[in-house]
Amino acid sequence: MANQLAANPWLIDTPSATPIYLGTMHAVQIEYIDYTADTDTVEIQDRDGRVIALLNGAVDLRTVRTGRMGWVYGLKVPITDSLSRANMAHGRILVYFE
């Protein structure tokens, strides 16, 4: 499947080496859904590669949320995380914004 950026929330299921969005977003909340194990993780970075969220799977496979994050300067879901591990091997993220 491909990332869906046409409506709020964005559905991200495919990591990318380049930023998904370069602008500035307000009041962002990110949810990690449809992962398959409690060891699954996803790292989300801003446009400059700074980690803005690290979401870890839960034992009961429930939705994991960041809560409201305020201003976010670009968005990137890299192929490898900042520790050079595969990023978002399973699942999808929902990005809510105002």
N, CA, C and O atoms as a GROMACS GRO file, in nm:
protein
  392
    1MET      N    1   0.084  -0.116   0.000
    1MET     CA    2   0.000   0.000   0.000
    1MET      C    3   0.089   0.124   0.000
    1MET      O    4   0.208   0.115   0.030
    2ALA      N    5   0.033   0.236  -0.032
    2ALA     CA    6   0.109   0.360  -0.036
    2ALA      C    7   0.059   0.456   0.070
    2ALA      O    8  -0.056   0.447   0.114
    3ASN      N    9   0.144   0.547   0.111
    3ASN     CA   10   0.105   0.649   0.207
    3ASN      C   11  -0.013   0.730   0.153
    3ASN      O   12  -0.016   0.765   0.035
    4GLN      N   13  -0.109   0.760   0.240
    4GLN     CA   14  -0.226   0.837   0.202
    4GLN      C   15  -0.220   0.974   0.271
    4GLN      O   16  -0.237   0.983   0.392
    5LEU      N   17  -0.195   1.078   0.193
    5LEU     CA   18  -0.179   1.212   0.248
    5LEU      C   19  -0.288   1.308   0.201
    5LEU      O   20  -0.273   1.429   0.212
    6ALA      N   21  -0.398   1.255   0.150
    6ALA     CA   22  -0.503   1.339   0.093
    6ALA      C   23  -0.598   1.395   0.198
    6ALA      O   24  -0.664   1.496   0.171
    7ALA      N   25  -0.608   1.334   0.315
    7ALA     CA   26  -0.703   1.379   0.416
    7ALA      C   27  -0.643   1.363   0.555
    7ALA      O   28  -0.546   1.289   0.574
    8ASN      N   29  -0.701   1.432   0.650
    8ASN     CA   30  -0.659   1.425   0.789
    8ASN      C   31  -0.740   1.314   0.857
    8ASN      O   32  -0.863   1.323   0.857
    9PRO      N   33  -0.679   1.211   0.914
    9PRO     CA   34  -0.537   1.194   0.939
    9PRO      C   35  -0.465   1.132   0.819
    9PRO      O   36  -0.525   1.063   0.737
   10TRP      N   37  -0.336   1.160   0.812
   10TRP     CA   38  -0.254   1.092   0.713
   10TRP      C   39  -0.233   0.948   0.759
   10TRP      O   40  -0.222   0.921   0.879
   11LEU      N   41  -0.228   0.856   0.664
   11LEU     CA   42  -0.199   0.716   0.690
   11LEU      C   43  -0.063   0.685   0.630
   11LEU      O   44  -0.045   0.690   0.508
   12ILE      N   45   0.032   0.653   0.716
   12ILE     CA   46   0.168   0.624   0.671
   12ILE      C   47   0.196   0.477   0.696
   12ILE      O   48   0.191   0.430   0.810
   13ASP      N   49   0.224   0.403   0.588
   13ASP     CA   50   0.257   0.262   0.603
   13ASP      C   51   0.386   0.225   0.531
   13ASP      O   52   0.429   0.109   0.534
   14THR      N   53   0.448   0.323   0.466
   14THR     CA   54   0.570   0.298   0.390
   14THR      C   55   0.679   0.396   0.431
   14THR      O   56   0.670   0.514   0.398
   15PRO      N   57   0.782   0.351   0.503
   15PRO     CA   58   0.892   0.440   0.538
   15PRO      C   59   0.962   0.492   0.412
   15PRO      O   60   0.953   0.431   0.306
   16SER      N   61   1.031   0.605   0.427
   16SER     CA   62   1.097   0.667   0.313
   16SER      C   63   1.228   0.731   0.356
   16SER      O   64   1.241   0.777   0.470
   17ALA      N   65   1.324   0.734   0.267
   17ALA     CA   66   1.453   0.799   0.295
   17ALA      C   67   1.440   0.951   0.293
   17ALA      O   68   1.527   1.021   0.344
   18THR      N   69   1.334   1.001   0.234
   18THR     CA   70   1.313   1.146   0.225
   18THR      C   71   1.193   1.187   0.312
   18THR      O   72   1.107   1.104   0.341
   19PRO      N   73   1.189   1.312   0.354
   19PRO     CA   74   1.074   1.357   0.435
   19PRO      C   75   0.942   1.342   0.359
   19PRO      O   76   0.936   1.362   0.238
   20ILE      N   77   0.838   1.308   0.433
   20ILE     CA   78   0.704   1.298   0.378
   20ILE      C   79   0.646   1.437   0.362
   20ILE      O   80   0.569   1.464   0.269
   21TYR      N   81   0.683   1.526   0.454
   21TYR     CA   82   0.631   1.662   0.454
   21TYR      C   83   0.740   1.756   0.503
   21TYR      O   84   0.809   1.726   0.601
   22LEU      N   85   0.758   1.869   0.436
   22LEU     CA   86   0.863   1.964   0.472
   22LEU      C   87   0.812   2.086   0.547
   22LEU      O   88   0.892   2.160   0.605
   23GLY      N   89   0.682   2.109   0.547
   23GLY     CA   90   0.626   2.228   0.612
   23GLY      C   91   0.618   2.213   0.763
   23GLY      O   92   0.678   2.124   0.823
   24THR      N   93   0.542   2.304   0.823
   24THR     CA   94   0.521   2.304   0.967
   24THR      C   95   0.376   2.269   0.997
   24THR      O   96   0.284   2.321   0.933
   25MET      N   97   0.355   2.179   1.095
   25MET     CA   98   0.220   2.136   1.132
   25MET      C   99   0.196   2.170   1.278
   25MET      O  100   0.289   2.169   1.359
   26HIS      N  101   0.072   2.200   1.312
   26HIS     CA  102   0.036   2.236   1.449
   26HIS      C  103  -0.048   2.127   1.513
   26HIS      O  104  -0.130   2.062   1.448
   27ALA      N  105  -0.027   2.109   1.643
   27ALA     CA  106  -0.107   2.017   1.725
   27ALA      C  107  -0.114   1.877   1.667
   27ALA      O  108  -0.223   1.822   1.648
   28VAL      N  109  -0.002   1.821   1.641
   28VAL     CA  110   0.006   1.688   1.583
   28VAL      C  111  -0.011   1.581   1.691
   28VAL      O  112   0.041   1.595   1.802
   29GLN      N  113  -0.083   1.477   1.657
   29GLN     CA  114  -0.088   1.355   1.739
   29GLN      C  115  -0.062   1.238   1.645
   29GLN      O  116  -0.115   1.234   1.534
   30ILE      N  117   0.019   1.144   1.689
   30ILE     CA  118   0.053   1.029   1.606
   30ILE      C  119   0.009   0.902   1.677
   30ILE      O  120   0.030   0.887   1.798
   31GLU      N  121  -0.052   0.811   1.602
   31GLU     CA  122  -0.095   0.681   1.655
   31GLU      C  123  -0.026   0.570   1.577
   31GLU      O  124  -0.010   0.579   1.456
   32TYR      N  125   0.015   0.465   1.648
   32TYR     CA  126   0.074   0.347   1.588
   32TYR      C  127  -0.030   0.236   1.595
   32TYR      O  128  -0.073   0.198   1.704
   33ILE      N  129  -0.071   0.184   1.479
   33ILE     CA  130  -0.179   0.086   1.473
   33ILE      C  131  -0.138  -0.034   1.387
   33ILE      O  132  -0.041  -0.028   1.312
   34ASP      N  133  -0.212  -0.141   1.400
   34ASP     CA  134  -0.200  -0.261   1.315
   34ASP      C  135  -0.061  -0.326   1.318
   34ASP      O  136  -0.024  -0.396   1.224
   35TYR      N  137   0.015  -0.304   1.425
   35TYR     CA  138   0.142  -0.375   1.438
   35TYR      C  139   0.112  -0.516   1.487
   35TYR      O  140   0.000  -0.544   1.530
   36THR      N  141   0.209  -0.606   1.480
   36THR     CA  142   0.180  -0.747   1.504
   36THR      C  143   0.244  -0.804   1.631
   36THR      O  144   0.208  -0.915   1.672
   37ALA      N  145   0.336  -0.733   1.693
   37ALA     CA  146   0.402  -0.784   1.814
   37ALA      C  147   0.435  -0.668   1.907
   37ALA      O  148   0.451  -0.554   1.864
   38ASP      N  149   0.445  -0.699   2.035
   38ASP     CA  150   0.477  -0.594   2.131
   38ASP      C  151   0.619  -0.541   2.117
   38ASP      O  152   0.655  -0.440   2.177
   39THR      N  153   0.700  -0.608   2.038
   39THR     CA  154   0.837  -0.562   2.013
   39THR      C  155   0.847  -0.470   1.891
   39THR      O  156   0.955  -0.416   1.864
   40ASP      N  157   0.739  -0.451   1.818
   40ASP     CA  158   0.740  -0.361   1.702
   40ASP      C  159   0.755  -0.216   1.748
   40ASP      O  160   0.699  -0.176   1.850
   41THR      N  161   0.831  -0.139   1.672
   41THR     CA  162   0.852   0.002   1.704
   41THR      C  163   0.849   0.085   1.576
   41THR      O  164   0.868   0.033   1.466
   42VAL      N  165   0.825   0.213   1.593
   42VAL     CA  166   0.836   0.307   1.483
   42VAL      C  167   0.897   0.436   1.538
   42VAL      O  168   0.856   0.486   1.642
   43GLU      N  169   0.995   0.488   1.465
   43GLU     CA  170   1.057   0.615   1.501
   43GLU      C  171   1.015   0.719   1.398
   43GLU      O  172   1.026   0.696   1.278
   44ILE      N  173   0.968   0.833   1.447
   44ILE     CA  174   0.926   0.942   1.360
   44ILE      C  175   1.021   1.058   1.384
   44ILE      O  176   1.053   1.091   1.499
   45GLN      N  177   1.066   1.120   1.276
   45GLN     CA  178   1.161   1.229   1.286
   45GLN      C  179   1.103   1.356   1.223
   45GLN      O  180   1.007   1.350   1.146
   46ASP      N  181   1.162   1.471   1.258
   46ASP     CA  182   1.124   1.594   1.189
   46ASP      C  183   1.203   1.601   1.058
   46ASP      O  184   1.279   1.510   1.026
   47ARG      N  185   1.185   1.708   0.983
   47ARG     CA  186   1.248   1.718   0.851
   47ARG      C  187   1.400   1.720   0.858
   47ARG      O  188   1.467   1.693   0.758
   48ASP      N  189   1.456   1.753   0.975
   48ASP     CA  190   1.602   1.759   0.991
   48ASP      C  191   1.659   1.632   1.051
   48ASP      O  192   1.779   1.627   1.080
   49GLY      N  193   1.577   1.529   1.069
   49GLY     CA  194   1.625   1.402   1.121
   49GLY      C  195   1.627   1.390   1.272
   49GLY      O  196   1.681   1.292   1.324
   50ARG      N  197   1.570   1.487   1.344
   50ARG     CA  198   1.561   1.478   1.490
   50ARG      C  199   1.442   1.392   1.528
   50ARG      O  200   1.333   1.408   1.472
   51VAL      N  201   1.461   1.301   1.622
   51VAL     CA  202   1.353   1.213   1.666
   51VAL      C  203   1.248   1.295   1.741
   51VAL      O  204   1.280   1.364   1.838
   52ILE      N  205   1.123   1.287   1.695
   52ILE     CA  206   1.014   1.358   1.762
   52ILE      C  207   0.919   1.260   1.830
   52ILE      O  208   0.842   1.299   1.918
   53ALA      N  209   0.924   1.132   1.791
   53ALA     CA  210   0.840   1.031   1.857
   53ALA      C  211   0.900   0.894   1.834
   53ALA      O  212   0.950   0.863   1.726
   54LEU      N  213   0.894   0.813   1.937
   54LEU     CA  214   0.934   0.673   1.929
   54LEU      C  215   0.820   0.594   1.993
   54LEU      O  216   0.799   0.601   2.114
   55LEU      N  217   0.748   0.520   1.911
   55LEU     CA  218   0.631   0.446   1.959
   55LEU      C  219   0.663   0.298   1.961
   55LEU      O  220   0.705   0.241   1.861
   56ASN      N  221   0.642   0.237   2.076
   56ASN     CA  222   0.668   0.094   2.095
   56ASN      C  223   0.536   0.020   2.104
   56ASN      O  224   0.440   0.070   2.162
   57GLY      N  225   0.532  -0.099   2.047
   57GLY     CA  226   0.413  -0.182   2.054
   57GLY      C  227   0.376  -0.215   2.198
   57GLY      O  228   0.461  -0.211   2.287
   58ALA      N  229   0.251  -0.248   2.220
   58ALA     CA  230   0.201  -0.283   2.353
   58ALA      C  231   0.169  -0.431   2.359
   58ALA      O  232   0.137  -0.493   2.257
   59VAL      N  233   0.178  -0.488   2.477
   59VAL     CA  234   0.154  -0.631   2.496
   59VAL      C  235   0.016  -0.672   2.444
   59VAL      O  236   0.001  -0.778   2.385
   60ASP      N  237  -0.085  -0.587   2.467
   60ASP     CA  238  -0.221  -0.620   2.423
   60ASP      C  239  -0.251  -0.570   2.281
   60ASP      O  240  -0.366  -0.573   2.238
   61LEU      N  241  -0.149  -0.525   2.209
   61LEU     CA  242  -0.158  -0.479   2.070
   61LEU      C  243  -0.258  -0.365   2.052
   61LEU      O  244  -0.318  -0.351   1.945
   62ARG      N  245  -0.277  -0.285   2.155
   62ARG     CA  246  -0.366  -0.170   2.146
   62ARG      C  247  -0.298  -0.056   2.071
   62ARG      O  248  -0.177  -0.057   2.050
   63THR      N  249  -0.377   0.042   2.031
   63THR     CA  250  -0.324   0.160   1.964
   63THR      C  251  -0.234   0.236   2.061
   63THR      O  252  -0.270   0.258   2.177
   64VAL      N  253  -0.118   0.277   2.013
   64VAL     CA  254  -0.023   0.354   2.093
   64VAL      C  255  -0.025   0.497   2.040
   64VAL      O  256  -0.016   0.519   1.919
   65ARG      N  257  -0.038   0.595   2.131
   65ARG     CA  258  -0.052   0.736   2.091
   65ARG      C  259   0.057   0.822   2.154
   65ARG      O  260   0.110   0.791   2.260
   66THR      N  261   0.090   0.932   2.084
   66THR     CA  262   0.184   1.028   2.140
   66THR      C  263   0.116   1.129   2.229
   66THR      O  264   0.181   1.183   2.319
   67GLY      N  265  -0.010   1.157   2.208
   67GLY     CA  266  -0.072   1.274   2.268
   67GLY      C  267  -0.040   1.394   2.180
   67GLY      O  268   0.034   1.381   2.082
   68ARG      N  269  -0.095   1.510   2.214
   68ARG     CA  270  -0.072   1.629   2.131
   68ARG      C  271   0.072   1.674   2.145
   68ARG      O  272   0.125   1.684   2.255
   69MET      N  273   0.135   1.701   2.032
   69MET     CA  274   0.277   1.731   2.030
   69MET      C  275   0.309   1.879   2.009
   69MET      O  276   0.424   1.918   2.025
   70GLY      N  277   0.213   1.961   1.973
   70GLY     CA  278   0.242   2.103   1.945
   70GLY      C  279   0.292   2.120   1.802
   70GLY      O  280   0.245   2.052   1.710
   71TRP      N  281   0.387   2.210   1.784
   71TRP     CA  282   0.441   2.236   1.650
   71TRP      C  283   0.540   2.128   1.610
   71TRP      O  284   0.627   2.090   1.688
   72VAL      N  285   0.526   2.080   1.487
   72VAL     CA  286   0.618   1.980   1.431
   72VAL      C  287   0.672   2.037   1.300
   72VAL      O  288   0.595   2.083   1.216
   73TYR      N  289   0.803   2.035   1.284
   73TYR     CA  290   0.870   2.096   1.170
   73TYR      C  291   0.908   1.991   1.067
   73TYR      O  292   1.023   1.945   1.062
   74GLY      N  293   0.811   1.954   0.985
   74GLY     CA  294   0.832   1.850   0.885
   74GLY      C  295   0.810   1.713   0.946
   74GLY      O  296   0.800   1.698   1.068
   75LEU      N  297   0.803   1.613   0.860
   75LEU     CA  298   0.775   1.477   0.907
   75LEU      C  299   0.848   1.376   0.819
   75LEU      O  300   0.845   1.383   0.696
   76LYS      N  301   0.913   1.283   0.887
   76LYS     CA  302   0.987   1.179   0.816
   76LYS      C  303   0.973   1.048   0.894
   76LYS      O  304   0.988   1.046   1.016
   77VAL      N  305   0.944   0.940   0.823
   77VAL     CA  306   0.944   0.806   0.880
   77VAL      C  307   1.053   0.731   0.804
   77VAL      O  308   1.028   0.673   0.698
   78PRO      N  309   1.175   0.732   0.859
   78PRO     CA  310   1.289   0.678   0.784
   78PRO      C  311   1.285   0.526   0.770
   78PRO      O  312   1.217   0.457   0.847
   79ILE      N  313   1.356   0.476   0.673
   79ILE     CA  314   1.364   0.332   0.649
   79ILE      C  315   1.438   0.263   0.764
   79ILE      O  316   1.401   0.154   0.806
   80THR      N  317   1.544   0.328   0.814
   80THR     CA  318   1.616   0.279   0.932
   80THR      C  319   1.609   0.386   1.040
   80THR      O  320   1.611   0.506   1.010
   81ASP      N  321   1.600   0.342   1.165
   81ASP     CA  322   1.591   0.438   1.274
   81ASP      C  323   1.728   0.497   1.307
   81ASP      O  324   1.826   0.467   1.239
   82SER      N  325   1.736   0.579   1.410
   82SER     CA  326   1.862   0.645   1.444
   82SER      C  327   1.968   0.549   1.496
   82SER      O  328   2.084   0.586   1.509
   83LEU      N  329   1.929   0.425   1.526
   83LEU     CA  330   2.024   0.321   1.568
   83LEU      C  331   2.054   0.222   1.455
   83LEU      O  332   2.108   0.115   1.480
   84SER      N  333   2.018   0.258   1.333
   84SER     CA  334   2.042   0.178   1.212
   84SER      C  335   1.966   0.046   1.211
   84SER      O  336   2.010  -0.051   1.149
   85ARG      N  337   1.851   0.041   1.278
   85ARG     CA  338   1.765  -0.078   1.273
   85ARG      C  339   1.650  -0.052   1.178
   85ARG      O  340   1.614   0.063   1.152
   86ALA      N  341   1.594  -0.159   1.124
   86ALA     CA  342   1.476  -0.145   1.037
   86ALA      C  343   1.366  -0.073   1.113
   86ALA      O  344   1.336  -0.107   1.228
   87ASN      N  345   1.305   0.026   1.050
   87ASN     CA  346   1.202   0.107   1.114
   87ASN      C  347   1.065   0.070   1.059
   87ASN      O  348   1.048   0.055   0.938
   88MET      N  349   0.969   0.054   1.148
   88MET     CA  350   0.830   0.024   1.114
   88MET      C  351   0.820  -0.099   1.023
   88MET      O  352   0.765  -0.092   0.913
   89ALA      N  353   0.872  -0.211   1.072
   89ALA     CA  354   0.865  -0.336   0.996
   89ALA      C  355   0.720  -0.382   0.980
   89ALA      O  356   0.686  -0.445   0.881
   90HIS      N  357   0.637  -0.351   1.079
   90HIS     CA  358   0.495  -0.386   1.076
   90HIS      C  359   0.412  -0.267   1.119
   90HIS      O  360   0.462  -0.178   1.188
   91GLY      N  361   0.288  -0.266   1.079
   91GLY     CA  362   0.195  -0.166   1.125
   91GLY      C  363   0.190  -0.041   1.039
   91GLY      O  364   0.253  -0.032   0.934
   92ARG      N  365   0.111   0.056   1.088
   92ARG     CA  366   0.092   0.182   1.018
   92ARG      C  367   0.085   0.292   1.123
   92ARG      O  368   0.063   0.265   1.241
   93ILE      N  369   0.104   0.416   1.080
   93ILE     CA  370   0.083   0.527   1.170
   93ILE      C  371  -0.022   0.621   1.112
   93ILE      O  372  -0.035   0.637   0.990
   94LEU      N  373  -0.096   0.682   1.202
   94LEU     CA  374  -0.193   0.785   1.167
   94LEU      C  375  -0.139   0.916   1.222
   94LEU      O  376  -0.102   0.925   1.339
   95VAL      N  377  -0.134   1.018   1.137
   95VAL     CA  378  -0.086   1.150   1.177
   95VAL      C  379  -0.202   1.247   1.172
   95VAL      O  380  -0.253   1.279   1.064
   96TYR      N  381  -0.246   1.295   1.288
   96TYR     CA  382  -0.354   1.392   1.300
   96TYR      C  383  -0.292   1.530   1.316
   96TYR      O  384  -0.192   1.546   1.387
   97PHE      N  385  -0.350   1.631   1.252
   97PHE     CA  386  -0.296   1.766   1.264
   97PHE      C  387  -0.408   1.867   1.244
   97PHE      O  388  -0.515   1.834   1.192
   98GLU      N  389  -0.381   1.992   1.286
   98GLU     CA  390  -0.478   2.101   1.266
   98GLU      C  391  -0.433   2.187   1.152
   98GLU      O  392  -0.500   2.285   1.119
   0.00000   0.00000   0.00000
